[in-house]
Amino acid sequence: MRKSLTKSERIHKKQDIRNVFRHSRRIEREGLVIRCRENGMNYNRVCISLRRGFKNAVKRNRAKRILREIYRTNKYQMKQGFDLVFILSPGEYSFFELEKKVLALLQSNNQLEHEGE
């Protein structure tokens, strides 16, 4: 598995995103929601979305960049074959606290293959 986040690993089509929202499991914790749906492929696809309220583009882009990096660095631990949509509420987040939230949510939903890492 490549360590980069390739174009095929992103959900781009409006219909695919709509399907994830209609037919998915929702798990949430303290300002972060993850929607998860099987996609029938042998790899995961991801979409990152932010709720309204991020006041400026710098904060919005930083939050998206952090979430993409968290996914990219931890994707080898995740079970494959799912579409994942990360939805983040406004706030100040450090990389490490957000990573902790993401991994805790994925672990509670049994999305991680290697639970101890």
N, C-alpha and C positions, 0 to 999 in steps of 0.2 A: 504494500500500500504506500502510495506517495505521501510525503509529509506536507506537500503543498495543498492548497484548496483549489482544486481544478474547476473548470467551468461546468463539467458534468456533475459535480457534487453540489451545485447550487440549484435551487428551485427558481425558475424564471417565469414560467408560464402562469398566467392568471388562473387558469383552470386547475392547474396542479395545486396552487396555493388554496384556492377555494375548496378543493377536495380534502385537503388536510384539515381545514377549519370545520368542514361538515362532518367528517368521518374520522375523528381522532380522539385519542385520550388526552385529557388536559391535566397537567400537574403544575402546581404553583407553590411559590414560597417567597414571601417578603419582596414583592416587586418584580419577580421573574416568573414568567409562565412558559412552559414548554408544551407544545402540542406534538404528538407523536402518532404516526400512522405507517403501517407496512406499505412498501412500494413495489414489491415483487421483483426487485433488482438485487444484485449481490453487493451493493454499496449504499451508503447513506447519502441523502441529499439534505441540504440545509437552507433555511431562509431566516434572515434576521430582521426583526421589525421592532420599532419603538413606538410606545404610546405617545399621545400628544402631551406636550408639557415641557419637552426639552426646549429651552428658550433660545438657544443659538446653535448654529451649524457646527461649531467647534465641539460642543458637548455631545451633540448627536453623533457626529462622525467618530469621536473618540470612543463612545459607548459601543458603536457597531464594530469598530476595529478591535476592541478588547474582546467582544463576544466571538468574533471570527477567529481570533488567535486562540482563545480557549478551546473552541471546537477543533481547530486545526491541530493543536498540540495533544489533544486527548482523544482524537477520533480512533486511534488504534485500540483503545480500551472498550469502545462501544460495540454493541451488537450491530451487525450489518443488515441492510435491507429495510431501512426506515426513512421516512420523510420527517424531518424535525423542523419546527418553527419555534424560534426563540423570540419572546415578546418581553421587552424590558420597560419598566415604568421609570419615570424621571427620578433622578437623584444623583448623588455623587458616589461613584463606585470605584474602588481600587481593583486592580487586576486580581489580586489574591482573594479578596472577599467574594468577588463575582465568580471566580473559578470554584470556590468552595460551595457556593449556592448551586451552580450548574451541576457539579459532580454529585452533590447530595440529592438533587432532584432526579438525576438519571439513575442513581443507585436505588432510590426508593421506588422507581418504576421498573427495576430490573433491566435497565438498558446497558449496564456495564458488564462486560465479560469477566474482567479481572477485578473483583470487588475489593481486594486488599490494596490495590495500587492507587 
